[in-house]
Amino acid sequence: MGENIKIREPTIMNEPSSEHAGDASEANPYVQAQLVHDVAVVRPTGITVIAVVCIVAGILGSLSSLGSLANTLFSERFASMFTPSGPAGEIQGEMQREMMAVLGKYYFVNLALAVAGMAIGIALFVGGIGVIQGKAWSRGWVRRTLLVAIFFEVVRVVVYSLTQFEMYPVTQEYMQKIAGEQNGAMGGETMAWFSTIGVVISMVFIVGWFLLKLFLMIWGRRYLAKETLDSYFGTTSPSQSSPQSPS
């Protein structure tokens, strides 16, 4: 009867679930430290892929467009810096002047494409950061940016193809003249043939890279439209939303 009776404290069933979410975040970096209906939200693999692609494409695209802008503004000065002396240099100078005349036709188009490319790159970078953080605004931001980027890439490939189409006969003609001034070191037809191979390889690479980017952009837009991502972004699809009944 004299025994000490230990009274066990009652267990509280409704413990804060944020502690469990924190443990899940530490164990798995793909689990966000936020709750939706008391369930930790897992970042889908597709979201990670889209975010990384947007961030990388935004950085590289901005730098590439900056280089294109510099080349558009100072292409003639850059070309004159690498012109050799002598008869071959004079022929190369003539070729560069004709090439600059072709580029001059697309001067303002290339200028606009360079500026637009930098703007799209910055938008993709910002959107990628927002997507990786699950920001609600980033979903529509990235989808709209990708739609603009698709149109932008189509225009850029068309302009590049037209430029190469007009430059091809110029390079062919002057390659043969330069070969003639080099005392037969390499025949003009051989140099023209190598020039043709270079143009073909360049066009194949440009078209292949364009198709890959087009596929990624279309896939990214379609993926971000999935209703299964509503919980990740903390939003509700318009098709699922319904007016609340008055209380």
PAZAPA-4460 file (N, C-alpha, C; in steps of 0.05 Angstrom, whole numbers, plus 32768, in hexadecimal, padded with zeros to 4 digits):
% residues 247
    n_x    n_y    n_z   ca_x   ca_y   ca_z    c_x    c_y    c_z   seq   type   mol
   8011   7FE8   8000   8000   8000   8000   8011   8019   8000     1      M     A
   802A   8016   800A   803B   802E   800C   804C   8032   7FF3     2      G     A
   8046   8023   7FDE   8056   8027   7FC6   8051   8041   7FB9     3      E     A
   8067   804C   7FAD   8064   8065   7F9E   8058   805F   7F83     4      N     A
   8042   806B   7F7E   8034   8067   7F64   803C   807E   7F52     5      I     A
   8049   8078   7F3B   8050   808C   7F27   8039   8091   7F14     6      K     A
   8032   80AA   7F13   801C   80B2   7F01   8028   80BA   7EE6     7      I     A
   8020   80AD   7ED1   802A   80B3   7EB6   801A   80CA   7EAA     8      R     A
   8029   80DE   7EA0   801B   80F5   7E95   800D   80ED   7E7B     9      E     A
   7FF6   80F8   7E77   7FE6   80F2   7E5E   7FF5   80FB   7E45    10      P     A
   7FF4   80EB   7E30   8001   80F1   7E17   7FEF   8104   7E07    11      T     A
   7FFB   8119   7DFD   7FEC   812C   7DED   7FEC   8123   7DD0    12      I     A
   7FD5   811D   7DC5   7FD3   8112   7DAB   7FD7   8126   7D95    13      M     A
   7FCD   813F   7D9A   7FCF   8153   7D85   7FE9   8163   7D87    14      N     A
   7FFF   8156   7D81   8018   8164   7D82   801C   8174   7D68    15      E     A
   802B   818A   7D69   802F   8199   7D51   803D   8188   7D3C    16      P     A
   8032   8187   7D24   803E   8177   7D0F   8055   8184   7D00    17      S     A
   805A   819E   7D07   8070   81AC   7CF9   808B   81A0   7D01    18      S     A
   808C   8194   7D1A   80A5   8187   7D22   80AB   816F   7D10    19      E     A
   8096   8160   7D09   809A   8149   7CF8   80A2   8152   7CDC    20      H     A
   8096   8168   7CD3   809D   8172   7CB9   80BA   817B   7CB8    21      A     A
   80C4   8187   7CCE   80E0   818E   7CCF   80F2   8176   7CCE    22      G     A
   80EB   8160   7CDC   80FB   8148   7CDA   80FB   813D   7CBE    23      D     A
   80E4   813E   7CB0   80E3   8134   7C95   80F4   8145   7C82    24      A     A
   80F5   815F   7C87   8105   8170   7C76   8122   816B   7C79    25      S     A
   812B   8165   7C92   8147   815E   7C96   814E   8144   7C8A    26      E     A
   813C   8130   7C8C   8142   8116   7C81   8142   8115   7C63    27      A     A
   8131   8125   7C57   812D   8125   7C39   812D   8142   7C30    28      N     A
   8141   814A   7C21   8141   8166   7C17   812B   816D   7C04    29      P     A
   811D   8159   7BF9   8108   815E   7BE7   80ED   8163   7BF4    30      Y     A
   80ED   8161   7C0F   80D5   8167   7C1F   80D6   8183   7C29    31      V     A
   80C2   8193   7C23   80C2   81AE   7C2C   80B8   81B0   7C49    32      Q     A
   80C2   81C4   7C57   80BA   81C8   7C73   80A1   81D8   7C74    33      A     A
   808C   81CE   7C67   8072   81DB   7C68   805D   81C5   7C68    34      Q     A
   8046   81CB   7C72   8030   81B7   7C74   8018   81C0   7C64    35      L     A
   800C   81AD   7C57   7FF2   81B1   7C4A   7FDF   819C   7C54    36      V     A
   7FCC   81A4   7C65   7FB9   8191   7C72   7FC9   817D   7C83    37      H     A
   7FDD   8188   7C92   7FED   8178   7CA4   7FFD   8162   7C96    38      D     A
   8004   8166   7C7D   8014   8153   7C6E   802B   8161   7C61    39      V     A
   8044   8158   7C66   805B   8164   7C5A   805A   8162   7C3B    40      A     A
   805F   8178   7C2E   805E   8179   7C11   8079   8170   7C05    41      V     A
   8078   815C   7BF3   8090   8152   7BE6   8093   8160   7BCB    42      V     A
   80AC   8169   7BC6   80B1   8176   7BAC   80B3   8160   7B97    43      R     A
   80A2   8161   7B82   80A4   814D   7B6D   80BE   8150   7B5D    44      P     A
   80C7   813A   7B52   80E0   813A   7B43   80DE   814C   7B2B    45      T     A
   80C6   814D   7B1E   80C3   815E   7B07   80C6   817B   7B0E    46      G     A
   80BE   8183   7B25   80C1   819F   7B2E   80DF   81A5   7B31    47      I     A
   80EE   8192   7B3D   810B   8197   7B3F   8118   8199   7B24    48      T     A
   8110   8188   7B11   811C   818A   7AF6   8116   81A5   7AE9    49      V     A
   80FD   81AD   7AEB   80F5   81C7   7ADE   8103   81DE   7AEB    50      I     A
   8105   81DE   7B06   8113   81F4   7B13   8130   81F5   7B0C    51      A     A
   813E   81DF   7B0C   815B   81DE   7B05   815F   81E7   7AE8    52      V     A
   814E   81DD   7AD6   8150   81E5   7AB9   814B   8203   7AB6    53      V     A
   8138   820E   7AC4   8132   822A   7AC2   8149   823B   7ACC    54      C     A
   8154   8233   7AE3   816A   8242   7AEE   8183   8241   7ADC    55      I     A
   818A   8229   7AD3   81A2   8227   7AC1   819D   8235   7AA6    56      V     A
   8185   8231   7A9B   817F   823D   7A81   817E   825C   7A84    57      A     A
   8174   8265   7A9B   8173   8282   7A9F   818F   828E   7AA0    58      G     A
   81A1   8281   7AAE   81BD   828C   7AB0   81CB   828B   7A95    59      I     A
   81CA   8273   7A89   81D9   8270   7A6F   81CB   8280   7A59    60      L     A
   81B1   8282   7A59   81A3   8291   7A45   81A8   82AF   7A47    61      G     A
   81AA   82B9   7A60   81B0   82D5   7A63   81CC   82DC   7A5A    62      S     A
   81DF   82CA   7A61   81FB   82CF   7A59   81FE   82CD   7A3A    63      L     A
   81F0   82B9   7A2E   81F1   82B6   7A11   81E5   82CE   7A03    64      S     A
   81CF   82D8   7A0D   81C2   82F0   7A01   81D3   8308   7A05    65      S     A
   81E1   830A   7A1B   81F3   8321   7A1F   820A   8320   7A0B    66      L     A
   8214   8308   7A06   8229   8305   79F1   821F   830C   79D5    67      G     A
   8206   8304   79D0   81FA   830A   79B6   81F6   8328   79B3    68      S     A
   81EF   8336   79C9   81EC   8353   79C8   8206   8360   79C2    69      L     A
   821B   8357   79CF   8236   8362   79CA   823F   835D   79AE    70      A     A
   823A   8345   79A4   8241   833E   7989   8232   834F   7974    71      N     A
   8218   8354   797A   8208   8364   7967   8212   8381   7967    72      T     A
   821A   838C   797D   8222   83A7   797F   823F   83AC   7975    73      L     A
   8250   8398   797A   826D   839C   7974   8278   8387   7961    74      F     A
   8267   8379   7951   8271   8364   7940   8285   836D   792B    75      S     A
   8281   8385   7920   8293   838F   790C   82AE   8395   7918    76      E     A
   82AE   83A0   7930   82C8   83A6   793D   82D6   838D   7945    77      R     A
   82C8   8379   794E   82D4   835F   7955   82E0   8352   793D    78      F     A
   82D2   8353   7926   82DC   8346   790E   82F5   8353   7904    79      A     A
   82F7   836E   7905   830F   837C   78FB   8327   8376   790C    80      S     A
   8323   836F   7925   833A   8369   7937   8349   8350   792F    81      M     A
   833C   833D   7921   8348   8324   791A   834D   8321   78FC    82      F     A
   834D   8338   78EE   8352   8337   78D1   8370   8337   78CC    83      T     A
   837B   8323   78BF   8398   8322   78B9   83A0   8337   78A4    84      P     A
   83BA   833C   78A2   83C4   834F   788E   83CA   8340   7874    85      S     A
   83CF   834F   785F   83D5   8343   7845   83BD   833F   7834    86      G     A
   83C1   8333   781C   83AA   832F   780A   8394   831E   7816    87      P     A
   839B   8309   7825   8386   82F9   7831   8376   8309   7845    88      A     A
   8383   831B   7853   8375   832C   7865   8362   833F   7858    89      G     A
   836A   8349   7840   8358   835B   7831   833F   834C   7828    90      E     A
   8343   8333   781F   832C   8323   7816   831A   831D   782E    91      I     A
   8326   8317   7845   8316   8311   785D   8307   832A   7866    92      Q     A
   8314   8341   7863   8307   835A   7869   82EE   835F   7858    93      G     A
   82F1   8359   783E   82DA   835B   782C   82C4   8348   7834    94      E     A
   82CB   8330   783B   82B7   831C   7844   82A9   8326   785D    95      M     A
   82B8   8331   7870   82AC   833A   7888   8299   8352   7883    96      Q     A
   82A0   8363   7870   828E   837A   786A   8274   8370   785E    97      R     A
   8275   835C   784D   825C   8351   7841   824C   8342   7857    98      E     A
   825A   8335   7869   824C   8327   787F   823F   833B   7891    99      M     A
   824C   8351   7897   8240   8366   78A7   8228   8372   789A   100      M     A
   8229   8374   787F   8211   837E   7871   81F9   836C   7874   101      A     A
   81FE   8351   7875   81E8   833E   787A   81DE   8341   7896   102      V     A
   81F1   8343   78A9   81E8   8346   78C5   81DA   8360   78CA   103      L     A
   81E1   8375   78BA   81D4   838E   78BD   81B6   838D   78B7   104      G     A
   81AE   837B   78A6   8191   8378   78A0   8182   836E   78B9   105      K     A
   818F   835F   78CA   8182   8354   78E1   818C   8362   78FB   106      Y     A
   8197   8379   78F8   81A4   8386   7910   8190   838B   7926   107      Y     A
   8179   8398   7920   8166   839E   7935   8157   8385   793F   108      F     A
   8154   8371   792D   8148   8358   7935   815A   834A   7949   109      V     A
   8174   8348   7943   8187   833B   7955   818A   834B   796F   110      N     A
   8188   8365   796E   8189   8376   7986   8171   8370   7998   111      L     A
   815A   836E   798C   8142   8369   799B   8142   834C   79A7   112      A     A
   814D   8339   7997   814E   831E   79A1   8162   831B   79B8   113      L     A
   8178   832A   79B7   818B   832A   79CD   817F   8335   79E7   114      A     A
   8171   834B   79E5   8165   8357   79FD   814E   8345   7A07   115      V     A
   813E   833A   79F5   8128   8328   79FE   8134   830F   7A0A   116      A     A
   814A   8305   79FF   8156   82ED   7A0B   8160   82F1   7A27   117      G     A
   816B   8309   7A2D   8173   830F   7A48   815B   8311   7A5B   118      M     A
   8146   831D   7A52   812E   8320   7A62   8122   8304   7A68   119      A     A
   8121   82F3   7A54   8116   82D8   7A58   8128   82C8   7A6B   120      I     A
   8142   82CB   7A68   8155   82BD   7A7A   8151   82C5   7A97   121      G     A
   814E   82DF   7A9C   8149   82E8   7AB7   812F   82DE   7AC2   122      I     A
   811A   82DE   7AB1   8100   82D4   7ABA   8101   82B7   7AC0   123      A     A
   810F   82A7   7AB0   8112   828A   7AB6   8121   8286   7AD0   124      L     A
   8136   8295   7AD5   8145   8292   7AEE   8134   8298   7B06   125      F     A
   8125   82AE   7B05   8114   82B6   7B1B   80FE   82A1   7B1F   126      V     A
   80F2   8298   7B09   80DD   8283   7B0B   80E7   8269   7B16   127      G     A
   8100   8261   7B0E   810B   8248   7B18   810F   8249   7B36   128      G     A
   8119   8260   7B40   811C   8264   7B5D   8101   8261   7B6B   129      I     A
   80EC   826E   7B60   80D2   826D   7B6C   80C6   8251   7B6C   130      G     A
   80CA   8242   7B56   80C0   8226   7B54   80CD   8214   7B68   131      V     A
   80E7   8216   7B6C   80F5   8205   7B7F   80EC   820B   7B9C   132      I     A
   80E2   8223   7BA0   80D9   822B   7BBB   80BB   8226   7BBE   133      Q     A
   80AD   821E   7BA8   8091   8218   7BAA   8080   8231   7BAB   134      G     A
   8089   8248   7BA0   807A   8260   7BA1   8062   825E   7B8E   135      K     A
   804B   8267   7B97   8033   8264   7B86   8035   8274   7B6C   136      A     A
   8041   828C   7B6D   8042   829D   7B55   8054   8291   7B40   137      W     A
   8068   8280   7B48   807C   8276   7B35   8070   8263   7B20   138      S     A
   805A   8256   7B27   804E   8243   7B15   8045   8250   7AFB   139      R     A
   8035   8265   7AFD   802C   8273   7AE6   8042   8283   7AD9   140      G     A
   8054   828D   7AE9   806B   829D   7ADF   807C   828D   7ACC   141      W     A
   8083   8274   7AD4   8094   8263   7AC3   8085   825A   7AAA   142      V     A
   806B   8254   7AAD   805C   824B   7A95   805A   8261   7A81   143      R     A
   8055   827A   7A89   8054   8290   7A76   806F   8296   7A6A   144      R     A
   8084   8294   7A7B   809F   8299   7A70   80A7   8284   7A5B   145      T     A
   80A0   826B   7A60   80A6   8256   7A4D   8097   825A   7A33   146      L     A
   807E   8264   7A35   806F   8269   7A1C   807C   827F   7A0C   147      L     A
   8085   8294   7A19   8094   82A9   7A0B   80AE   829E   7A00   148      V     A
   80BC   828D   7A0F   80D5   8282   7A07   80D2   8270   79EE   149      A     A
   80BC   8262   79EC   80B7   8251   79D4   80B6   8263   79BB   150      I     A
   80A6   8278   79BD   80A4   828B   79A6   80BF   8297   79A0   151      F     A
   80CE   829F   79B5   80E8   82AB   79B2   80FB   8299   79A3   152      F     A
   80FC   827F   79AB   810E   826C   799F   8108   8267   7982   153      E     A
   80EE   8267   797B   80E6   8263   795F   80F0   827A   794E   154      V     A
   80EC   8293   7958   80F4   82AA   7949   8113   82AB   7946   155      V     A
   8121   82A4   795B   813E   82A4   795B   8149   8290   7947   156      R     A
   813E   8278   7946   8148   8264   7933   8142   826D   7916   157      V     A
   812B   8279   7911   8124   8283   78F6   8137   8298   78EE   158      V     A
   813D   82AB   78FF   814F   82C1   78F9   816C   82B6   78F4   159      V     A
   8174   82A4   7904   818F   8298   7901   8191   8289   78E6   160      Y     A
   817C   827A   78DF   817C   826B   78C6   817D   827E   78AE   161      S     A
   816D   8293   78AF   816D   82A7   7899   8189   82B4   7896   162      L     A
   8195   82BA   78AC   81B0   82C7   78AC   81C4   82B4   789F   163      T     A
   81C4   829A   78A7   81D7   8287   789C   81D1   8282   787F   164      Q     A
   81B8   8283   7877   81B1   827F   785A   81BD   8295   7849   165      F     A
   81BD   82AD   7853   81C8   82C4   7844   81E6   82C5   7845   166      E     A
   81F2   82BB   785B   820F   82BD   785E   821D   82A6   7850   167      M     A
   820F   8290   784B   821C   8279   783F   822A   827E   7824   168      Y     A
   821C   828B   7811   822A   8290   77F8   8242   82A4   77FB   169      P     A
   8240   82B6   780E   8256   82C9   7813   826F   82BA   781C   170      V     A
   826C   82A8   7830   8282   8299   783A   828E   8286   7825   171      T     A
   827D   827A   7815   8286   8268   7801   8298   8277   77EC   172      Q     A
   828F   828E   77E4   829E   829D   77D0   82B9   82A6   77DB   173      E     A
   82BA   82B0   77F2   82D3   82BB   77FD   82E5   82A6   7807   174      Y     A
   82DB   828F   780F   82EC   8279   7817   82FD   8270   77FF   175      M     A
   82F2   8270   77E8   8301   8268   77CF   8315   827E   77C8   176      Q     A
   830E   8297   77CC   8322   82AD   77C7   8339   82AC   77DA   177      K     A
   8333   82A7   77F4   8349   82A5   7808   835B   828D   7802   178      I     A
   834F   8277   77F9   835F   825F   77F2   8372   8266   77DA   179      A     A
   8368   8275   77C7   8379   827C   77B0   8390   828E   77B8   180      G     A
   838D   829F   77CD   83A3   82B0   77D5   83B7   82A1   77E6   181      E     A
   83B0   8289   77EF   83C3   8279   7800   83D4   8266   77F0   182      Q     A
   83D6   826B   77D5   83E8   825C   77C4   83E3   823E   77C4   183      N     A
   83CA   8237   77C5   83C3   821B   77C3   83C7   820A   77DB   184      G     A
   83CB   8217   77F3   83CE   8208   780B   83B6   81F6   7810   185      A     A
   839F   8201   7809   8386   81F1   780A   8374   81FB   77F4   186      M     A
   836A   81EA   77E4   8359   81F2   77CD   8340   8201   77D6   187      G     A
   8337   8213   77C4   831F   8222   77CA   8307   8211   77CD   188      G     A
   8305   81FC   77BD   82EE   81EA   77BF   82EE   81DB   77DA   189      E     A
   8307   81D4   77E2   8309   81C6   77FC   8301   81D7   7813   190      T     A
   830A   81F1   7812   8302   8203   7828   82E4   8208   7827   191      M     A
   82D9   820A   780F   82BC   820E   780D   82AD   81F6   7818   192      A     A
   82B8   81DE   7812   82AC   81C6   781C   82AC   81C5   783A   193      W     A
   82C3   81CC   7847   82C5   81CC   7864   82B1   81E1   786F   194      F     A
   82AF   81F8   7861   829C   820C   786A   8280   8202   786A   195      S     A
   8279   81F3   7855   825E   81E8   7853   8258   81D4   7869   196      T     A
   826C   81C3   786F   8269   81AF   7884   8265   81BE   789F   197      I     A
   8274   81D3   78A3   8271   81E3   78BC   8255   81EE   78BF   198      G     A
   824A   81F9   78A9   822F   8204   78AA   821B   81EF   78B0   199      V     A
   821E   81D8   78A3   820A   81C2   78A7   820B   81B9   78C4   200      V     A
   8223   81B5   78CF   8226   81AC   78EB   8219   81C0   78FE   201      I     A
   821F   81DA   78F8   8214   81EF   7909   81F5   81EF   7908   202      S     A
   81E9   81EC   78F0   81CC   81EC   78EE   81C0   81D3   78FC   203      M     A
   81CD   81BC   78F9   81C3   81A4   7906   81C3   81A8   7925   204      V     A
   81D9   81B3   792F   81DB   81B8   794C   81C6   81CC   7955   205      F     A
   81C2   81E2   7946   81AF   81F6   794D   8192   81EB   794E   206      I     A
   818B   81DC   7939   8170   81D0   7937   816C   81BB   794D   207      V     A
   8180   81AA   7952   817E   8196   7967   817B   81A3   7982   208      G     A
   818B   81B7   7988   8189   81C5   79A2   816E   81D4   79A5   209      W     A
   8164   81DE   798E   814A   81EC   798F   8134   81D7   7995   210      F     A
   8135   81C0   7989   8120   81AC   798E   8121   81A2   79AB   211      L     A
   8139   819F   79B6   813B   8197   79D2   812F   81AB   79E4   212      L     A
   8136   81C5   79E0   812B   81DA   79F0   810D   81DC   79ED   213      K     A
   8103   81D8   79D5   80E6   81D9   79D0   80D8   81C3   79DF   214      L     A
   80E4   81AB   79DF   80D8   8195   79ED   80D7   819B   7A0B   215      F     A
   80ED   81A5   7A17   80EE   81AA   7A33   80DA   81C0   7A3B   216      L     A
   80D7   81D5   7A2A   80C5   81EA   7A31   80A8   81E2   7A30   217      M     A
   80A1   81D2   7A1B   8085   81C8   7A19   807F   81B5   7A30   218      I     A
   8092   81A3   7A36   808E   8191   7A4C   808B   819F   7A67   219      W     A
   809C   81B4   7A6B   809A   81C3   7A84   8080   81D1   7A88   220      G     A
   8075   81DD   7A72   805B   81EA   7A74   8045   81D6   7A7A   221      R     A
   8045   81BF   7A6D   8031   81AB   7A72   8033   81A0   7A8E   222      R     A
   804B   819C   7A97   804F   8190   7AB2   8045   81A3   7AC8   223      Y     A
   804B   81BD   7AC5   8043   81D0   7AD9   8025   81D4   7ADA   224      L     A
   8017   81CB   7AC5   7FFA   81CE   7AC4   7FEB   81B7   7AD3   225      A     A
   7FFA   81A3   7ADC   7FED   818C   7AE9   7FE0   8194   7B03   226      K     A
   7FC8   8189   7B08   7FB9   818F   7B20   7FC6   8182   7B38   227      E     A
   7FD7   816E   7B34   7FE4   8160   7B4A   7FF8   8172   7B58   228      T     A
   8000   8189   7B4B   8013   819B   7B57   8006   81B1   7B68   229      L     A
   7FEC   81B0   7B6A   7FDE   81C5   7B79   7FE7   81C6   7B96   230      D     A
   7FEA   81AE   7BA2   7FF1   81AE   7BBE   800E   81B7   7BC2   231      S     A
   801F   81B3   7BAF   803B   81BC   7BB1   803C   81DA   7BB1   232      Y     A
   802E   81E6   7B9F   802E   8204   7B9C   801A   8211   7BAF   233      F     A
   800A   8201   7BBD   7FF7   820C   7BD0   7FE0   821B   7BC3   234      G     A
   7FD9   8212   7BAB   7FC4   821F   7B9C   7FAF   820A   7B94   235      T     A
   7F99   8213   7B89   7F83   8202   7B80   7F7E   8208   7B63   236      T     A
   7F7B   81F3   7B53   7F75   81F7   7B37   7F59   8204   7B33   237      S     A
   7F56   8214   7B1F   7F3C   8221   7B1B   7F25   820D   7B18   238      P     A
   7F2C   81F5   7B0C   7F17   81E1   7B08   7F0E   81D4   7B22   239      S     A
   7F1F   81D6   7B37   7F19   81C9   7B50   7F0D   81DD   7B64   240      Q     A
   7F11   81F7   7B5F   7F07   820B   7B72   7EE9   820E   7B6F   241      S     A
   7EDC   8213   7B85   7EBF   8218   7B85   7EB9   822E   7B99   242      S     A
   7EA5   823E   7B94   7E9E   8254   7BA6   7E96   8249   7BC1   243      P     A
   7EA0   8257   7BD5   7E99   824E   7BF1   7E7D   8257   7BF8   244      Q     A
   7E70   8245   7C06   7E54   824B   7C0F   7E55   825F   7C26   245      S     A
   7E43   8272   7C26   7E44   8286   7C3B   7E3E   8279   7C56   246      P     A
   7E4C   8281   7C6A   7E48   8276   7C85   7E31   8284   7C94   247      S     A
***
